[in-house]
Amino acid sequence: MVMAENKYKFLLRTGEWNVLSREQKENLALNAKLEKLTNKNKTNSEEANSKLNKRFEWKKIAPKDGSNTREMNETSYHWCRKHEMWMLLKPKV
């Protein structure tokens, strides 16, 4: 028991006690990089979703004049009461 205590004190004094090994340091660095990349991807996807939502905001505006068909960019859109938005397919009655 004395030998173990002496070794512990020696390692503590020299700064070698509880030090990460090369593999542990490498693993820690890789985990940090991975976390940074996943956070970056989340923000990029959130930005893309907000741009897409802004682009199609008009689809959620109900027709005021009661018409159920709308022509836009040479495409016919139909108002769907169930989804409350403009759709490409005619809604089933």
Phi, psi and omega in degrees: 000325180294321181295320179294319179294320178296318179296318178300313180297320179297312180295324178294317181294322183275354178081018181261355181279133176064030178268141180290142176283171181300318180295321179293320178295318179298315180298318179297317179295318179294321177296320179295317178297317180298317179296319179297317180293320180293323177294321180295318179295324179296317180292323178295318181290326177295319177296318180295319179295320180292323177295319180294319179297319179295324183293326184249024178296329182297336181291341183265358180271119183290151177291136182270330184271002178087358179285142182257001181234144181218133177262128179210125180053045179060028179229138179268127176247145181238139180282127179254120181289327182294312181271347182054052176199166178283133182233160177282325181269148177291138179287149176283136183266000000 
